[in-house]
Amino acid sequence: MGLVSQGLVDTAMVGRVTAAELGAVTLGNVYFFSVAVFGMGLLFALDPLVSQAFGADDHDEIAASIQRGLLLSVGLAAVASALLALAEPIFVLLRQPPEVIPVAARYTYALIPGMLPFYGFIVFRQTLQAVGRVAPVVWTIVLANLLNVGANWVLIYGNLGAPAMGAMGSGWATAISRWFMWLCALCLGWRLLAPYLRRVRREVWQVRPLWRVVRLGSPIGLQLFMEFGAFGAIGIAMGWLGTHAIAGHQIALNLAAFAFMIPLGISQAAAVLVGRAVGNENPDKARRAGGGAVLLCCVAMSVTAALFLAFPGLLARQFTTDASVAAVAAALIPVAGMFQLFDGLQVVCTGALRGVADTLRPMVYNVLGFWLFGIPLSLWLGFGRDIGPVGLWWGLAAGLGAVAVLLLWRLWIRFHGPLVRLHVAHRTSS
């Protein structure tokens, strides 16, 4: 929630400038996550690798996994930065509002210097939480939020003698915050991370184990790409409906993403606890952790759903002074309330399955649920039935429901079978 609150603050502060500036941040963030999300998911392969190694007390494998993650983060940052540099022609190709395109491109370019620390922080975060040390991560995020607010105040509005850069200033503030997060997580977690980082291990450079990490993480990356890509595609479709539609979509999406962080946190915990239990050869404990995560998710998301359904107008007005933008957001927030439970269940099931290194099936189910069912339904409701923004979101809700049902079924089947540790350095499992 601390990570996403940075996006909420950015939206609220840029929303005080103009609707076009807010739309530019929306478009830039859609493109950023479309580019960056595959690498995020690939690095989530550290969840089962580190947690299972920790459960088995295999510190050599923990060190090798961390260093492989850092090596991959450099390559991922280079590829993502090159794609971000192509933002403006891609926005033109996607027929976005002309007044938004140049501002969105400048915002996106400002994010490029933060790509390396963005992925580096993920490596440290996944490692620290996999061994049960979340305090350094929490403190890092709290401090980064304070830095982000201050940097936004200076760079968006032109305070303390700085030029008023609007949306682009928010992009620079985000890049600065990401460098801070990477370095702060390293410093606060140094006592735990140092033994694994002081000596570069030769096996890290071996192609075959590195390729197995990529094979394990790629389905996670593709799954996240399909999910974020589905929301991104709807964001692009919102752009066809005008600046107010895409700005209202961004407000509702940020609120939904903020609530989504609760089950995402439960999902991360499930991946770690299931992985540790598997590494410790305790499958019953792994099953209890997976089932407990599902129950906790149902309770948490019922609360957030009730809030979204009860106070849509009040929530929308916290992010914009433009009545038209607020009206779009207020119409979309109740739809977000309706899909809260499905959204939570699909990510929690994915986390529990990741703990046993089951990553391919969740990716396949995302393709089926979102792209073969949800997106076509969204476009039909939004444009074919002329329901507009609300129709686009109802299609997404249906896609989330389909994915959640498929993943619950997979979790039931997988956790009733054998649960064994995965090794990437050789093919056998113990």
Buried (B, 14 or more C-beta within 10 A) or exposed (E): BBBBBBBBBBBBBBBBBBBBBBBBBBBBBBBBBBBBBBBBBBBBBBBBBBBBBBBBEBEEBBBBBBBBBBBBBEEBBEBBBEBBEBBBEBBEEBEBBEBBBEBBBBBBBBBBBBBBBBBBBBBBBBBBBBBEBBEBBEBBBEBBBEBBBBBBBBBBBBEEEBEEBBBBBBBBBBBBBBBBBBBBBBEBBEEBBEEBBEEEBEBBEBEEBBEBBBBBBBBBBBBBBBBBBBBBBBBBBBBBBBBBBBBBBBBBBBBBBBBBBBBBBBBBBBBBBBBBBBBBBBBEBBBBBBBBBBEBBBEBBEEBBEBBBEBBEEBBBBBBEBEBBBBBBBBBBBBBBBBBBBBBBBBBBBBBBBBBBBBBBBBBBBBBBBBEBBBBBBBBBBBEEEBBBBBBBBBBBBBBBBBBBBBBEBBEEBBEEEBBBBBBEEEEEE
